Amino acid sequence: MIQLKQKSSTLAIVIHEIYGINQHIQSFCEFISEQENDVICPELLEKESAFDYSQEKLAYHHFIENIGFERSAEKIKAILSKYRLEYKRIVIIGFSVGATVAWICSEDERVDGVIGFYGSRIRNYLEVTPMCPTMLFFPEEEPSFQVDEVIAALERKHIDIQKYSGKHGFSDPYSSNFNKESAQKTRDRIIDFLDVWKG
């Protein structure tokens, strides 16, 4: 688990991808902390080290078969229960499977905001209706589903959805799919999203 304290009134819960807490997630948590937010990133995979990107299939099967979306959401909700009274605002930021977990948690009234990066499995949870401001970032290219179809289904829920140049993983500087311009645009959007509560 990563815990970064800034004595902030806002807590950001960061949810990692299938790989676990790797260098990308660590640096992203530091970025969120630098914006004067407290950060918690739980380790959901129940293993000592992160998967390497070359182990994508193994990491995916480990998550689906041993961890799962609902179980992960329950772990996030346990964190909400523990910290809700400590903070004025709690925001959840998730990547890939973590974005889908964040999306599931968006119906929880204890959550004040949700940000999701390329949550491809959100397509399996279209019945979810967020109870808080929600911002979703999708890539233009996804091999497993039609991005525009999912966006069309989600737009009825009056949430902020943006599509960016690149592929799944475009915001990860350690990924071969990294897209510097798209990554910077999403970081700027996150700063604006979090800055709404400052002052």
C-alpha positions as CSV (number, residue, x, y, z in Angstrom):
1,M,0.0,0.0,0.0
2,I,1.1,3.6,-0.7
3,Q,0.1,6.3,1.8
4,L,1.2,9.9,1.2
5,K,0.0,12.5,3.8
6,Q,-0.2,16.2,3.1
7,K,-2.6,17.1,5.9
8,S,-5.1,17.7,3.2
9,S,-8.9,17.8,3.5
10,T,-9.1,15.8,0.3
11,L,-8.2,12.1,0.0
12,A,-7.4,10.5,-3.3
13,I,-7.8,6.7,-3.5
14,V,-5.7,5.5,-6.4
15,I,-6.6,2.0,-7.8
16,H,-3.9,0.3,-9.8
17,E,-4.1,-1.8,-13.0
18,I,-3.8,-5.6,-13.3
19,Y,0.0,-5.2,-12.8
20,G,-0.3,-4.0,-9.2
21,I,1.6,-1.1,-7.6
22,N,4.4,-0.6,-10.2
23,Q,6.6,2.4,-11.1
24,H,3.8,4.1,-13.0
25,I,1.3,3.9,-10.1
26,Q,4.0,5.1,-7.6
27,S,4.8,8.1,-9.8
28,F,1.2,8.9,-10.3
29,C,0.5,8.8,-6.6
30,E,3.4,11.2,-6.1
31,F,1.9,13.5,-8.8
32,I,-1.5,13.6,-7.0
33,S,0.3,14.2,-3.6
34,E,2.1,17.1,-5.2
35,Q,-1.3,18.7,-5.9
36,E,-1.7,18.9,-2.1
37,N,-3.9,15.9,-1.6
38,D,-3.6,12.9,0.7
39,V,-3.2,9.7,-1.2
40,I,-3.9,6.0,-0.5
41,C,-3.2,3.3,-3.0
42,P,-4.2,-0.2,-1.7
43,E,-2.5,-3.3,-3.0
44,L,-5.3,-5.4,-4.4
45,L,-3.5,-8.3,-5.9
46,E,-2.4,-10.0,-2.7
47,K,1.2,-10.5,-3.9
48,E,4.5,-9.1,-2.8
49,S,5.6,-7.5,-6.1
50,A,4.0,-6.1,-9.2
51,F,3.7,-8.0,-12.5
52,D,5.9,-6.9,-15.3
53,Y,4.3,-5.6,-18.5
54,S,5.6,-8.7,-20.3
55,Q,3.3,-10.7,-18.0
56,E,0.1,-9.0,-19.2
57,K,-1.9,-12.3,-19.8
58,L,-0.7,-13.8,-16.5
59,A,-1.6,-10.5,-14.6
60,Y,-5.0,-10.3,-16.3
61,H,-5.9,-13.9,-15.4
62,H,-4.7,-13.5,-11.9
63,F,-7.0,-10.5,-11.4
64,I,-10.0,-12.0,-13.1
65,E,-9.7,-15.4,-11.5
66,N,-8.4,-14.5,-8.0
67,I,-9.3,-10.9,-7.3
68,G,-12.3,-9.6,-9.3
69,F,-14.1,-6.4,-9.6
70,E,-16.7,-6.8,-6.9
71,R,-14.2,-8.0,-4.3
72,S,-11.9,-5.1,-5.2
73,A,-14.8,-2.6,-4.9
74,E,-15.5,-4.0,-1.4
75,K,-11.9,-3.3,-0.4
76,I,-12.3,0.3,-1.6
77,K,-15.5,0.7,0.3
78,A,-13.8,-0.5,3.4
79,I,-11.3,2.3,3.0
80,L,-14.2,4.7,2.5
81,S,-15.6,3.5,5.8
82,K,-12.3,3.9,7.6
83,Y,-11.5,7.4,6.3
84,R,-14.8,9.1,5.4
85,L,-15.1,11.1,8.7
86,E,-11.5,12.2,8.4
87,Y,-11.8,14.0,5.1
88,K,-14.1,16.6,3.6
89,R,-13.8,15.0,0.2
90,I,-12.8,11.6,-1.1
91,V,-12.0,11.1,-4.8
92,I,-11.2,7.7,-6.5
93,I,-8.9,7.6,-9.4
94,G,-8.5,4.2,-11.2
95,F,-6.6,2.8,-14.2
96,S,-7.9,0.1,-16.5
97,V,-9.5,-2.6,-14.1
98,G,-9.0,0.0,-11.4
99,A,-11.1,2.4,-13.4
100,T,-13.9,-0.1,-13.6
101,V,-13.7,-0.6,-9.8
102,A,-13.8,3.2,-9.4
103,W,-16.9,3.3,-11.6
104,I,-18.6,0.6,-9.5
105,C,-17.9,2.7,-6.4
106,S,-19.3,5.9,-8.0
107,E,-22.7,4.9,-6.8
108,D,-21.5,5.1,-3.2
109,E,-22.7,8.3,-1.5
110,R,-19.5,8.5,0.4
111,V,-17.6,9.3,-2.8
112,D,-17.2,12.9,-3.9
113,G,-15.6,12.3,-7.3
114,V,-14.4,9.6,-9.7
115,I,-11.8,9.6,-12.4
116,G,-11.2,6.6,-14.6
117,F,-8.5,5.9,-17.2
118,Y,-9.4,3.4,-20.0
119,G,-11.8,1.3,-18.0
120,S,-12.7,-1.1,-20.7
121,R,-14.8,-3.4,-18.5
122,I,-17.1,-0.5,-17.6
123,R,-19.0,-1.8,-20.6
124,N,-20.1,-4.7,-18.3
125,Y,-21.5,-2.3,-15.7
126,L,-23.5,0.1,-17.7
127,E,-26.3,-0.1,-15.2
128,V,-24.2,1.9,-12.7
129,T,-25.3,5.5,-12.3
130,P,-22.7,7.7,-10.6
131,M,-23.8,9.7,-7.5
132,C,-20.9,12.1,-7.8
133,P,-19.0,14.1,-10.5
134,T,-17.4,11.5,-12.7
135,M,-14.8,11.9,-15.4
136,L,-13.7,9.1,-17.8
137,F,-10.8,9.0,-20.2
138,F,-10.8,6.6,-23.1
139,P,-8.2,6.0,-25.8
140,E,-9.2,6.2,-29.5
141,E,-8.0,2.6,-30.0
142,E,-9.2,-0.4,-27.9
143,P,-8.7,-4.0,-29.3
144,S,-11.4,-5.6,-27.1
145,F,-14.4,-3.3,-27.6
146,Q,-15.8,-0.4,-29.6
147,V,-15.0,2.8,-27.7
148,D,-17.6,4.9,-29.3
149,E,-20.4,2.5,-28.5
150,V,-19.5,2.5,-24.8
151,I,-19.2,6.3,-24.8
152,A,-22.7,6.6,-26.5
153,A,-24.2,4.4,-23.8
154,L,-22.5,6.3,-21.0
155,E,-23.3,9.8,-22.3
156,R,-26.9,9.3,-21.2
157,K,-25.7,9.4,-17.6
158,H,-24.5,13.0,-17.9
159,I,-20.9,12.4,-17.0
160,D,-17.7,13.9,-18.4
161,I,-16.2,11.6,-21.0
162,Q,-13.2,12.4,-23.2
163,K,-11.5,10.4,-25.9
164,Y,-7.7,10.9,-26.4
165,S,-5.2,10.0,-29.1
166,G,-3.4,6.7,-28.4
167,K,-4.0,3.2,-27.1
168,H,-4.8,1.6,-23.8
169,G,-2.1,2.8,-21.4
170,F,-1.6,6.2,-23.1
171,S,-1.0,7.9,-19.8
172,D,1.7,5.5,-18.5
173,P,5.2,6.8,-19.3
174,Y,6.6,3.3,-18.7
175,S,4.3,1.7,-21.3
176,S,5.1,1.3,-25.0
177,N,1.6,2.9,-25.6
178,F,2.6,6.1,-23.8
179,N,1.3,9.2,-25.6
180,K,2.9,12.3,-24.1
181,E,0.3,14.8,-25.3
182,S,-2.7,12.8,-24.2
183,A,-1.1,12.1,-20.9
184,Q,-0.5,15.8,-20.2
185,K,-4.0,16.7,-21.2
186,T,-5.5,14.2,-18.8
187,R,-3.2,15.4,-16.0
188,D,-4.3,19.0,-16.6
189,R,-7.9,17.8,-16.4
190,I,-7.2,16.0,-13.1
191,I,-5.7,19.2,-11.7
192,D,-8.7,21.2,-12.7
193,F,-11.1,18.5,-11.3
194,L,-9.3,18.5,-7.9
195,D,-8.8,22.3,-7.8
196,V,-12.5,22.9,-7.7
197,W,-12.5,22.1,-4.0
198,K,-9.5,24.2,-3.1
199,G,-9.6,27.7,-1.7
